Amino acid sequence: MSKIKADVVVVGAGNAAFCAALAAQECGAEVCMLERAPKEECGGNSRFTAGAVRYAYTGIDDLREIMPDLSNDEIANTDFSIYSEDQFFDDMFRITRYRTDPDLCEQLVRNSFDTIRWLRQRGIRFVPSYGRQAFEIDGKFRFWGGLCTEYWGGGPGIIESETKVAKDNGIRIEYGTRVVSLLFDGHRVNGVKVKHGPELFDIAAKSVVIAAGGFEANHEWRTRYLGPGWDLAKVRGTRFNTGDGINMALDIGAAPYGNWSGCHAVAWDQNGPEFGDLAVGDNFQKHSYPFGIMVNAEGKRFVDEGADFRNYTYAKYGHIILNQPDQFAWQVFDQKVLKLLRDEYRIREVTKVVGNTLEELAEKLEGVNQQAFLDEVKAFNQAVQTDIVFNPTILDGRCTKNLEVPKSNWANTIDEGPFEAYQVTCGITFTFGGLRIEPNTAQVLDLDLAPIPGLYAAGELIGGIFYFNYPGGTGLTSGAVFGRTAGKSAGTEATN
């Protein structure tokens, strides 16, 4: 490897890292990105995401700034609604049980639109999220749950486009280069120590941005911090997010912060691989559960599938599934709702059974008490309030009555075959605990809450933003907002 020289070193090569690199480069800094993964597996968790992004917008004029390719027909035939900063704040505080750090949250929300617009100006393309986030009602597409936009090409599109923009702007990217520690003189960070193949060497830099993800791919850390059983979870994304970035900062006295016992975890195909599969991407997820029921090995429902829009429940239901007997559940649907199932239910790599009758289906639900399941469906069907109109685009109040585990919205009887069922387990996305940063600069703070000169952080390794749960699409926004902030701060420090 030729000698690496940089003003700013960015550790990682996912969305947050690219935003940091681009922002530092705008300050006139010479930037080098160091990616632990080989090129064929690069991109961190960002490459595995579906690409939905949450930001505040006030109407179609804002959306046209983000998506200038919107046609007049799309605008006429779509209800994009609005998503105000107040709504974003409400969702963040409600979903995190009012635990989110208010200063970090304010930076996230207030800068969400401007940051996505900045990315568009830098050449990143966004499109309406029709396939995942809209239903056609009376001939018009209606978005729901605060999301209407996704990166073009999903996760692979993010990494492909951001890599191109970075390289076009002279940013160096080194793959297969693992940062093992920070160069720290007791006062400031002056670079990093890296391992590339058999080589171990130092790279000097005037400032460093760590954007290397959480610790979800580290079995031992998961069990240590999340608790017993978490070693059994599948990892939705990259195998390289083992907490390196967090650990190297803690080693020099950085302050840990946030919900270290919490994480983003979803319903994931029971037979998905140990780590994410780039060929399948995010499609092992199974997120249409609000329109059916979920049962465990005892044949019992165990969660309110219709408690809220999927965007506000999916990231916590993985944990609940992990706590069920043998760590699995079956999602069950009848013919009335099959047309509403997301595309991920139609992939080849899916754990699925079909039965013409409920009795036939019960025989195929591996690991489930068959009679208990049939009794559960019967009780559920009798409890559905069929006089309330079903509407998948709103919290329709179509509920059950007098059940131990209620269903608050979108309750439909399970009585029209053929029936379909999908077996799921827990898939962990990213961990919520991480480093404490100064919200306005993204500079890492030490245990005395003083800034560490030369060190900044962004992305999933920031603690204090998410607790217990997560509003869908906020991770990419957080990575972009704090990546841009960290890069600008690092670049300014390095060039002044």
N, C-alpha and C positions, 0 to 999 in steps of 0.2 A: 504494500500500500504506500502510495506517495505521501510525503509529509503533509499533514493537515494543518492549515492555518485558518483561524477564524476569530472574529470579534465576539460573535455570539454562537454558542453551541446549544442546539436544541436536542434533547434526549427523547427519542421517539419519532414516529412518522405516521401518526394518525391525524384526524381532523384538527384536534387542539394543537398538535405540534406544527402542522402546516400553517395554521393561522398565526402562531407565534413567529414562525420563520418569516412569513410574508410581512408581518408588521415590523419585525426587526429590520428587514431588508429595506422597508420604506424609510427607515431612519438613516439609511446610508451605511448600515453595518454589513460586514462580510459574514455570512451565515453558513454554518454547516449543521446538517441534521444527521444524527447517529441512530440507526435502526438496528435493534438486536436481531430481528428476524431476517432470514435470507430474502432476497427480492421477491421470490415466488410466494412468500407468505407475509409480505409486508403490509403495513396499514393498520395494525392493531385491531381493536374492536370496531373501529369505524368501517373497516372493510366488510364486516359481517352484518352491519345494520341494514334495516329496510330503507332508511334515509329520511324518515319523517322529521320535520323540524318545527318547533313551537316558537312563535314570536308574536308580539303584539302588533295589530294592524287595525286601521280605522275604516277600511272600506276598499273598494275596487281600485282606487287610485294608488293606494299603497301596494296592493298586490301586483299591479302592473309594473311597478318599479322592480319588484322581485322577479316577476315572470312576464317580461315584455312580449313573450311569444303567445300570450293568451289571445285567442281569436274572439271576434265579436259573437260568434255562435256559442262558444264556451261560456262567455260572460252572460249571454241571454238565457242559456239553459242551465245555469248553475246558481244556487244560493250559497255564496261563500260566507255570508253573514259577516260579523266583525268579531274581533277578539282584542279587547282593550287591555291596557296595562293593569287596570283595576281587576279585570277578570283573571289575568295572569297571576297577579298577587294573591287573589282569593284562592286560586287553585293551588299555588305553592304552599300557602299557609294551611289550608284545609287538609291537603294530602299529606303534609309532613307533621300534622297534629301541632301546628304552630311552633315547631322546633327549628325550622330553617333559620339560619343566621340572617337577621334583617338587613344587615349591610351588604352581605354577599348577594342576597336575594334582590335587593334594590339594584345593584350593579347588573345582575342578570336580566331583570325585567326591563329596566330603563334603556339598556343598550341592545336589547334583542333585535329590534327592527333595524337599527342603524348598522349592526354588525352583519346581518344577513344581506342588507343592501350593499355593504362594503364588499362582501364576498362576490355578489353579482357583478359589481364594478370591476373586480379583479379577474372576472372571466368564468366564475362558477355558475352553472345553470341550474335553475329550479323549475319544477313543474307541479301542476295540481296533483294531489294524491288521490285520484279518482278510484283506483283499484283497491285501496285499503281503507279509505276514510270517507266515502260518500255512498249513499243509497239513492236510487232513482225512485222518487215518489211523485205520482201524477205527472210523469213526463219530465220532471226536473230533478237534477242531481242536487242533493242537500248534504252539506258537510256538517259534522257534529263533533263535539268534544274538544274544540279549540285547535284543531289541526286541519290545514287544507293544503299544505305544501310539503314537498319532499325534494331532496337532491336528485337531479337527473341521473339515472342509472343506479340508484340506490347506493349501498355501501361500496361496491366496486367502482361505481361512477365517481363517488367522492374522491377516492384515492387516485384514480386515473387522472381526473381533471386537476386536482390540487397538486399532484406530482408534476404535471405538465406546466402549470403556472409557475411553480417553484423553480423548475429547471430553466424555464424561459427567462427567469429573472436572476439567473446566476447563482442560485442556492445549491450548494453541494449536498448530496445525499449519499451516505455510506451505509450499505446494507451488511448484515452479518457482523455488526460491530456493537458489542455489548459494553455498555458503560458499567463498570464495577464499583467505582467510587468517585467522590468529588475531591478535587484538589483544594484543600482548605488550610489556610495558614494560621488559623485560630481567630481570624478577624473576618476575612472575606473568602469567597470562592473564586479561584483563579483558573478553573478548567476542570477536566475530568481525566480519570484513568480508564482506559478501554482495553478490551480483549478482542482481537480480530484473528481468528484462526489460532495458531500457536503464539502469536505475538501479543505482548502486553506492553503498552506504552501510554505516555501522557499526551494530552492535547491542551495547550494553554488557550485560555479565552478570557475576555474581559467580563463576560457575564454568561450564565448558564440558565436555560429554561428546562425544567423537568416536565415532560408530558408523556410519561411512559405507562399510564394506566394504573389500575388498582391491583389487588392481589387475588382475584377470583380464580386464577389458574394454579394457585399454590395450595395443594391439599392440606398441608400442615397448618398454614396460616388460616385457612378457612375454618378448620376445626378449632384452632386456638381462639379465634376472635368471634366467629359466627356461632360456634357451638357444636355439640355432638350431632352427628348425622350429616353435616355439611360436606364431609369428605365423599359422600355418596352422590352429590349433585353432579349433573352434566354441566360442562362449560360451553356456553353458547358461542363464544368467540375465540380469540387467539389463545394459543397455548403459552405465549410469551409474557402474559401479564401476571407475573409472579411476585410483584411488590418491590422490584428492584429500585425503582425511583423513590418510593417512600422510604425504603430501608437506608439508602445512601444519604438521604437528608436527615433521618433520625440519627444516623451515626455521627453527624457533626453538630447535634444539638437542636435540630428543628423540632417544633412543637407538633405533636399529633392533635387531631381535632376531628369532631364529628361523630357519626353513628358507626363506630367500629364493629358493633354487633349486628349491623344492618346491611342489606344489599338489595339490588334489583334482581328478582328471580321470577321466572314465568313458567307457564305450562309448556312443556317441551316433549317432543316425541319420545316415548318410552325406550325405543331402540335406536335413538340418535347416538352418534359416536361420543367418545370421551370429551373431545374438544370440537370446536366448530369445523365444519366442512365447507371450504370455499366454493365447491361445486354446487352445493345446495343453498349456501348462504343462510338467510334468516328463516327459511321455510320449514324448519323443524318445529317452529313455534306453532301453537294452536290457540288462537285468540277469539274464536267465535262462540265461546262458551256462554255468553249472555243469552243466546237464543236456544239453548238446550238445558240439560242438567249434567252435573258431574257427580259420579258415585265412586265410593272407595271399595276396598276389598270386602267390606262387610255389606255391600249393596246399598249403603246409605248415602244420601246427600250430606255434605259437610260444610257447605259455604253458600252464601247468597250470590248466585251467579249474576243476578241483575241488580246488585247493590248500587251500581253507578255505571257510567259509560266505561267501556273496556279500557280506554286510555288511563283511567284513574284506579283501576283494580288489578290489571294484569301483572304489574311489577311486584305485587305482594302475594298473589295467589300461588306462585311457585313455592314459597316457603310453606304455605298451608298444605299443599300437595305433598311436600317432603315429609310433613309430620303425620301423614296418613299411614295405616298399616302397609308395610312393604313399599312405601314411598311411591305409590302410583294412584292414578284415577282413570276412569273412563268418561269421556264426554259423549253424551247420547243426544241424537237429533232425529226428528221424524221428517216426513216429506214436506211439511208446511214451511220449513225454514231452510231446506238444503240450498236453495238459490241464494241465500244470504251468506253462506260460508265463504270465508276468504280463500284466496288462491292457494294458500299453503296446505289446504285440505286435499288438494288435487295432485300433489306431487307423487312421484313413483315411490319414494322412500317414506312410506307412511305406515303406521301400525293401525289398521282399520279392519273392522268386521261389519258384515251386513246381515240382517235377518228380516225375513218377510213378516214374521210375527214377533212380538216381544218375547215369547217363549223361546223361539229360535235364536233371537239375539242373545238372550240370557245364557244359553248354552255356550255361546262363543266368547263371552266376556271372561277371558282368562284370569283366574285368581279371585273371582267375585262370587259371593254367596248368591246363587241363582234365585232362590225363593225370596230371600230378603230384597233383592233387586226388584222382583216383580211386585212385591208388596209395596215397596217404596214408590214405584211408578204409579200404582193404583191410587195410593194416598195423595200423591202429587196431583194427579189428574183431577181428582175430586176437589182439590183445594183451589184450582185455577179459577180466577174471576173472569169468566169468558164474556161478561157483559161490557168490559172495558176494551176499547179499541186498541189493537196492537199497532205500534209505530216505532220502528227501529231507530229513527233519527232524533227522538226525544226521550226523556225519562217519562215513559207513557203511563206509569202507575198500574199497569196490568200485572197484578200480583197474585199471590196465594194467600189463603186465610187459614189460621189455626194449625200451622205446621211448626214443628220445633225449629227447623231451619227454613226461614221464609225465602221467597223469591219476590223482590220488590218491584221489578219491572220486567217486561218482555216475557211474561210467563205464558207458555202455550202448552196445551195438553200434548202428551206423547202418545199418539193413538193412530197415526196414519203411516202405515208401512209402505215400502220397505224402510226399515230403520237402519241408521248408521251409527257406529260408535268408534271413537278414536282413543287409544291408550296414551296417556301422558305421564310424565314424571316432572321433576324440578330441573329447570335449566337456569343456571346463574349467569347474569349478564355482567354486572360490575359491582364492586363493593363501595359502600358509602363513607367509610372512614378514610382519613388521609392526613394531609398536611394543613396546617393553619397558615393562611396568607393574609396580607393586608389587602382589603377589598379593592381599593382604588388603583393599586399598582401591581397586584398579584405577586408581590415580593414575599418570600417565605419568612415566617417569623420563628424566632428561637423560643426556648422554654421560658424565657423572661419576657416574651412577647415583643422583643426588639427585632427589627428587620435584619436579616443576614445579607450583608452586602454581596452583590454579584449573583444572588440565587432567586429564581422565580419559578412559579409552578402553574400548571393549567391542566384541565381535563379531569378524568375520573379520579386522579389521586388528590384532588382538593377535598378536604373535609368540611362539613358544616352546611352544605347546601341541601342534601337530601337526607331525610330521616324516615324510617319505617316503610316508605312508599315513594312513588315517583310519578309525576304527570308525563305521559307519553310524549316523546319528541323533545324533551328538555335537555337530554344529555348532549346532543350535537350542538344545541344552542349554547349551553354552558361551556362546552369545549371551545366553540368559536369565540364567544365573548371574552372569556378569561385567557384564551390563547392569544387573542389580539392584544388584550391588556398587558399580558406578560411580555409579549414580543416587543411592544412599543416601549415598555419600561426598560427591558434589557437592552434594546437597541439604543435608546437614549443614553443609558449609563455607559454603554460601550463606545459611543461616538463623542461624548463630551469630556 
